[in-house]
Amino acid sequence: MKEKIRIAAGQGFWGDLPDAPVRQVEGGPIDYLMLDYLAEVTMSIMQKQKARDPNAGYARDYIPLMKRILPACVQRNIKVTANAGGVNVRGCANALIDVARELGFAGRVRIGIVTGDDIMPRLDEFLSRGIELRNMDTDEPLSTVRDSIQSANVYLGAAPIVEALNHGAQFVITGRATDTGLTLAPMIHEFGWAANDWNRLAAGTIAGHIIECGAQASGGNCQYEWRNIPNLADVGFPIAEASADGTFVITKHEGTGGRVNIPSIKEQLVYEMGDPHEYITPDCVADFTTIRLQDDGRDRVRVYAIEGRPATEFLKVSISYSAGFKAVGTLVYAWPDAYEKAQAADKILRARLERLGLSFEYMLTEFVGVNATHGPLAGAPRADLPEVQLRVGVRGQDRSAIERFTKEIAPLILTGPPAVTGFAGGRPKVEEIVAYWPALIPKTEISPVVEVLEA
Amino acid sequence: MQLTKLAHARSGDKGDTANVGLIALRDDAYPILVREVTAVRVKQHFQGICKGEVERFELPNLGALNFLLHESLGGGGTLSLMTDAQGKTFSTALLRMEIEISDDEARKLELN
């Protein structure tokens, strides 16, 4: 058994710096690479891709990335945990097998796949048995949006990933799995932590929380002395150096930019936090009020004393459903009287929409440069602002009304207040809204499936 | 005194709820945050922005407070039309708050 392992975060979200995982592999010693690809509504996008092409439906970026790093991973025995499988875990695994063979690693690569998260085909069965899948935020039963559902996946935890690793998988691909599980699983696998070792499971979960947003733990988006954070152009992504006793150090590769210090770790700890006493995952309940931090040298923070409690009897379900349409249009007004002109344009636009008899569920006007981020807290703007962007958004169920709205923006240039520009992009695009429906399901209803394939 | 002199912050979203984690710049400023930055004050501060309840949680181990601002993100996620649909800038919006601090406290925190 190893006493210490280094788990590197390679992606903080789908669309993060493409070279970050490569730099994690090449920039110094690591044992594991963790890649988080799934945002809340990603599954619905993938579901649509799969409907068009049965071979699609997973994080495509994963395959060209593996082409670049697979040889180094095999040579140095770096294992990779990724929720890249989306709604087509097997398709993703097959594409990886092709890459491994193409690179001459046939017979030398074992790929673990975790499925069982997709409950879309079972929704009616659940509803008929009284499992209502109520919205955790609004308490509405799922039946209210049943006909608009596009995807439904359970968040699986670390356990099935551990099983794949225990069966010798070097590359583990999951569908919907928690980001924290991707980091915790290697620790359970390497250190043999028991399924009820709540304090250590909580520690591994919190390590996962710290590194799951990539560079946001190592100097990115960090307010504390932001001017003095060195070389963000070459920012190093975070690495959790975990010990068997459940303590860990957050660090990054030598010579990279950014900063790991107590303030940068604190900022990431509170990110997207709910009740700090209970951070609930499929694996445990972690208590953020027990975390202790200690400076452990340059770009190193030691994290210890974490306590956890038994996991709940439920798993979280991520359901996506169509919720209408939206569009956002913008125009830029220049000095003098930029704000006043933008306000006048908004009034004209609203009068025209009213005359057209268009109504929307929601319409929002913001003035970028005046109030788009801090609203009324920003106070009254200076009289001589150099420019203001008018930004108007509408949302509703009637696609044609939203379409009509998009035709009313550009004409404001020739038919409204002067000194206006910023319309190079053409008409605003109408977007279908895919909304997120969080729910809970009893754990006993879900059976993750683990397979290990050979390239 | 403006809160930005005593604390840093990071914010994010969960559905239509914005979370703001407020962190004391120095450990000895934390009790002042606990005393001054109450849920009631934060709700007042975000008048017109936060339409729901404000909850506060204490993390003395990190010298931090966590606030949940319900009904603040125009529906949240993909439903929201806001520029900041994810509440990422609520952090510095909170740091605009003016708080009461005695001369003695300011001296101890080397803020004079």
Interface residues (C-beta under 8 A of the other chain):
Chain A: E40 V41 D137 N221 Q223 Y224 P263 K266 E267 Q268 L269 V270 Y271 E272 M273 G274 D275 P276 H277 F288 T289 T290 I291 R292 L293 A323 K326 V328 Y362 M363 L364 E366 V368 A372 T373 H374 G375 P376 L377 R391 G393 V394 R395 I433 V434 A435 Y436 P438
Chain B: H8 A9 R10 S11 G12 D13 K14 G15 D16 T17 N19 G21 L22 I23 L25 H45 F46 Q47 G48 I49 F57 E58 L59 P60 N61 L62 G63 A64 N66 L68 G74 G75 G77 T78 L79 L81 M82 T83 D84 K88 T89 S91 T92 A93 R96
